Amino acid sequence: MLVPRPTAFADQLTAIGLDPKNLPRLRELDPKQLRQVMELFKVSLGTRCRDCHAERYSEETPRKKVAEHMWDEFVRRLTIADGSPVFCDSCHQGKVQTLVRTDKSTLAKAMADAYVAKLRRTDGQEHRCTTCHVSDEDRSILARWR
Protein backbone atom coordinates (compact mmCIF):
# COMPACT_ATOMS: atom_id res chain seq x y z
CA MET A 1 0.00 0.00 0.00
CA LEU A 2 1.17 3.51 -0.82
CA VAL A 3 1.73 5.98 2.01
CA PRO A 4 -0.03 9.35 1.49
CA ARG A 5 2.22 12.26 0.61
CA PRO A 6 1.67 15.97 -0.02
CA THR A 7 0.20 16.63 -3.43
CA ALA A 8 2.53 17.50 -6.28
CA PHE A 9 -0.32 19.52 -7.84
CA ALA A 10 -0.73 22.36 -5.32
CA ASP A 11 0.78 24.88 -7.74
CA GLN A 12 -1.45 23.70 -10.61
CA LEU A 13 -4.55 23.96 -8.42
CA THR A 14 -3.52 27.48 -7.41
CA ALA A 15 -2.89 28.40 -11.06
CA ILE A 16 -6.48 27.51 -11.95
CA GLY A 17 -7.79 29.70 -9.16
CA LEU A 18 -8.22 27.13 -6.39
CA ASP A 19 -6.79 27.13 -2.88
CA PRO A 20 -5.46 23.58 -2.32
CA LYS A 21 -6.17 23.91 1.42
CA ASN A 22 -9.72 25.23 0.98
CA LEU A 23 -11.31 23.62 -2.05
CA PRO A 24 -15.00 24.00 -2.97
CA ARG A 25 -17.24 21.02 -3.59
CA LEU A 26 -16.61 19.50 -7.02
CA ARG A 27 -20.03 20.58 -8.34
CA GLU A 28 -19.21 24.18 -7.36
CA LEU A 29 -16.29 24.44 -9.79
CA ASP A 30 -16.93 26.46 -12.91
CA PRO A 31 -16.77 24.42 -16.15
CA LYS A 32 -13.28 25.63 -17.07
CA GLN A 33 -11.86 24.80 -13.62
CA LEU A 34 -13.61 21.44 -13.66
CA ARG A 35 -12.00 20.47 -16.98
CA GLN A 36 -8.59 21.52 -15.65
CA VAL A 37 -9.11 19.54 -12.43
CA MET A 38 -10.10 16.49 -14.47
CA GLU A 39 -6.81 16.73 -16.35
CA LEU A 40 -5.07 16.52 -12.97
CA PHE A 41 -7.31 13.56 -12.05
CA LYS A 42 -6.05 11.71 -15.15
CA VAL A 43 -2.40 12.18 -14.22
CA SER A 44 -2.98 11.43 -10.53
CA LEU A 45 -4.81 8.19 -11.27
CA GLY A 46 -3.09 7.10 -14.48
CA THR A 47 -6.42 7.06 -16.33
CA ARG A 48 -8.04 8.33 -19.50
CA CYS A 49 -11.28 10.32 -19.82
CA ARG A 50 -13.22 7.25 -20.96
CA ASP A 51 -12.24 5.35 -17.83
CA CYS A 52 -14.83 7.44 -15.96
CA HIS A 53 -17.00 9.04 -18.63
CA ALA A 54 -19.67 7.49 -20.83
CA GLU A 55 -20.11 8.53 -24.46
CA ARG A 56 -22.20 11.47 -23.26
CA TYR A 57 -19.91 13.23 -20.81
CA SER A 58 -22.80 14.55 -18.74
CA GLU A 59 -24.11 11.04 -18.05
CA GLU A 60 -23.57 9.77 -14.49
CA THR A 61 -21.32 6.74 -14.15
CA PRO A 62 -20.15 4.79 -11.08
CA ARG A 63 -16.58 6.12 -11.37
CA LYS A 64 -17.75 9.73 -11.73
CA LYS A 65 -19.76 9.31 -8.54
CA VAL A 66 -16.75 7.85 -6.72
CA ALA A 67 -14.51 10.69 -7.98
CA GLU A 68 -16.96 13.30 -6.72
CA HIS A 69 -17.17 11.66 -3.29
CA MET A 70 -13.39 11.27 -3.08
CA TRP A 71 -12.98 14.98 -3.84
CA ASP A 72 -15.73 16.11 -1.46
CA GLU A 73 -15.02 13.69 1.39
CA PHE A 74 -11.23 13.26 1.26
CA VAL A 75 -9.44 15.92 -0.80
CA ARG A 76 -11.47 18.75 0.76
CA ARG A 77 -11.56 17.37 4.32
CA LEU A 78 -8.08 15.95 4.89
CA THR A 79 -4.46 17.07 4.94
CA ILE A 80 -1.18 15.33 5.50
CA ALA A 81 -0.42 15.30 9.25
CA ASP A 82 1.96 18.28 8.81
CA GLY A 83 -0.85 20.36 7.24
CA SER A 84 0.23 19.90 3.60
CA PRO A 85 -2.70 19.68 1.18
CA VAL A 86 -3.78 16.41 -0.35
CA PHE A 87 -5.10 15.69 -3.83
CA CYS A 88 -5.75 12.47 -5.70
CA ASP A 89 -2.02 11.91 -6.28
CA SER A 90 -1.37 11.99 -2.54
CA CYS A 91 -2.74 8.47 -2.15
CA HIS A 92 -3.10 7.15 -5.71
CA GLN A 93 0.33 8.16 -7.03
CA GLY A 94 -0.56 7.30 -10.64
CA LYS A 95 -2.55 4.13 -9.87
CA VAL A 96 -6.32 3.63 -9.72
CA GLN A 97 -6.08 0.77 -7.22
CA THR A 98 -4.09 1.58 -4.09
CA LEU A 99 -5.24 -1.08 -1.64
CA VAL A 100 -4.56 -4.82 -1.61
CA ARG A 101 -7.81 -6.27 -0.28
CA THR A 102 -6.94 -9.97 -0.07
CA ASP A 103 -6.32 -10.07 3.69
CA LYS A 104 -8.75 -7.91 5.68
CA SER A 105 -6.73 -7.82 8.91
CA THR A 106 -3.56 -6.79 7.05
CA LEU A 107 -5.57 -4.21 5.13
CA ALA A 108 -7.09 -2.74 8.31
CA LYS A 109 -3.67 -2.35 9.93
CA ALA A 110 -2.13 -0.90 6.78
CA MET A 111 -4.98 1.61 6.44
CA ALA A 112 -4.62 2.63 10.09
CA ASP A 113 -0.86 3.07 9.65
CA ALA A 114 -1.04 4.87 6.29
CA TYR A 115 -4.32 6.78 6.30
CA VAL A 116 -5.29 7.36 9.90
CA ALA A 117 -1.78 8.00 11.26
CA LYS A 118 -0.55 10.06 8.30
CA LEU A 119 -3.62 12.26 7.65
CA ARG A 120 -5.54 14.88 9.63
CA ARG A 121 -9.02 16.36 9.32
CA THR A 122 -9.27 20.00 8.30
CA ASP A 123 -12.12 20.62 10.75
CA GLY A 124 -9.88 19.86 13.75
CA GLN A 125 -11.88 16.81 14.79
CA GLU A 126 -10.11 13.57 15.65
CA HIS A 127 -9.22 11.61 12.52
CA ARG A 128 -9.98 7.89 12.76
CA CYS A 129 -11.41 5.06 10.68
CA THR A 130 -14.94 6.45 11.03
CA THR A 131 -13.91 9.70 9.33
CA CYS A 132 -14.32 7.76 6.09
CA HIS A 133 -16.25 4.67 7.11
CA VAL A 134 -19.71 4.99 8.66
CA SER A 135 -18.71 2.53 11.36
CA ASP A 136 -15.83 0.25 12.26
CA GLU A 137 -17.70 -2.56 10.50
CA ASP A 138 -18.46 -0.58 7.31
CA ARG A 139 -15.80 -1.33 4.73
CA SER A 140 -17.84 -0.68 1.59
CA ILE A 141 -17.62 3.07 1.06
CA LEU A 142 -16.94 2.79 -2.67
CA ALA A 143 -19.89 0.46 -3.22
CA ARG A 144 -22.13 2.86 -1.29
CA TRP A 145 -21.01 5.79 -3.46
CA ARG A 146 -21.59 4.03 -6.77
QUIQUIBEL-V896073 format. One record per pair of residues at least 24 apart in sequence whose C-alpha atoms are under 10 Angstrom apart, sorted by the first residue. I is the first residue (numbers start at 1). J is the second residue. D is the distance in whole Angstrom. If there is no record, write none. Layout:
i:j:d
I:J:D
I:J:D
This chain:
i:j:d
1:91:9
1:92:10
1:97:9
1:98:6
1:99:6
1:100:7
1:107:9
1:110:7
1:111:8
1:114:8
2:90:9
2:91:6
2:92:7
2:93:8
2:95:10
2:98:6
2:99:8
2:110:9
2:111:10
2:114:8
2:115:10
3:90:8
3:91:7
3:92:9
3:93:9
3:98:10
3:110:9
3:111:9
3:113:9
3:114:5
3:115:7
3:118:8
3:119:10
4:79:10
4:80:7
4:81:10
4:86:8
4:87:10
4:88:10
4:89:8
4:90:5
4:91:5
4:92:8
4:93:9
4:114:7
4:115:7
4:118:7
4:119:8
5:79:9
5:80:7
5:81:10
5:84:8
5:85:9
5:86:7
5:87:9
5:89:8
5:90:5
5:91:7
5:92:10
5:93:9
5:114:10
5:118:8
5:119:9
6:79:8
6:80:6
6:81:10
6:82:9
6:83:9
6:84:6
6:85:6
6:86:5
6:87:8
6:88:10
6:89:8
6:90:6
6:91:9
7:44:9
7:79:10
7:80:9
7:84:8
7:85:6
7:86:5
7:87:5
7:88:8
7:89:6
7:90:5
7:91:9
7:93:9
8:44:9
8:85:9
8:86:9
8:87:8
8:88:10
8:89:7
8:90:8
8:93:10
9:37:10
9:40:8
9:43:10
9:44:9
9:85:9
9:86:9
9:87:7
9:88:9
9:89:8
9:90:9
10:84:9
10:85:7
10:86:8
10:87:8
12:36:9
12:37:9
12:40:8
13:37:8
13:40:9
13:87:9
19:85:9
20:75:9
20:76:8
20:79:10
20:84:9
20:85:6
20:86:8
20:87:8
21:75:9
21:76:7
21:77:9
21:78:9
21:79:8
21:83:9
21:84:8
21:85:5
21:86:8
21:87:10
21:122:9
22:75:9
22:76:7
22:77:9
22:85:9
22:122:9
23:71:9
23:72:9
23:75:8
23:76:6
23:77:9
24:71:9
24:72:8
24:76:7
25:68:8
25:69:9
25:71:7
25:72:6
25:73:9
25:75:10
25:76:8
26:67:9
26:68:6
26:69:9
26:70:10
26:71:7
26:72:7
26:76:9
27:68:8
27:72:9
38:67:10
40:87:9
40:88:8
40:89:9
41:67:9
41:87:9
41:88:7
41:89:8
41:92:10
41:94:9
42:88:9
42:89:10
42:94:8
42:95:10
42:96:10
43:88:9
43:89:8
43:92:10
43:93:9
43:94:6
43:95:9
44:87:8
44:88:6
44:89:4
44:90:8
44:91:9
44:92:6
44:93:6
44:94:5
44:95:7
44:96:9
45:88:7
45:89:7
45:91:9
45:92:6
45:93:7
45:94:4
45:95:5
45:96:5
45:97:9
45:98:10
46:89:10
46:92:9
46:93:8
46:94:5
46:95:6
46:96:7
47:94:8
47:95:8
47:96:7
60:146:10
61:146:8
62:142:9
62:143:9
62:145:8
62:146:5
63:142:9
63:145:9
63:146:7
64:145:10
64:146:8
65:142:9
65:144:10
65:145:6
65:146:6
66:141:9
66:142:6
66:143:9
66:144:9
66:145:6
66:146:6
67:142:10
67:145:9
67:146:10
68:145:9
69:141:10
69:142:9
69:145:7
69:146:9
70:132:10
70:142:9
70:145:9
73:131:9
73:132:8
74:119:10
74:121:9
74:122:10
74:131:9
74:132:8
75:122:10
76:121:9
76:122:8
77:120:8
77:121:6
77:122:5
77:123:7
77:124:10
77:131:9
78:119:6
78:120:5
78:121:5
78:122:5
78:123:9
78:124:10
78:127:9
78:131:10
79:118:9
79:119:6
79:120:5
79:121:6
79:122:7
80:115:9
80:116:10
80:117:9
80:118:6
80:119:4
80:120:6
80:121:9
80:122:10
81:115:10
81:116:9
81:117:8
81:118:5
81:119:5
81:120:5
81:121:9
82:118:9
82:119:8
82:120:8
83:119:9
83:120:8
83:121:9
83:122:8
84:119:9
84:120:10
85:119:10
85:122:10
86:119:9
91:115:9
104:139:10
108:139:10
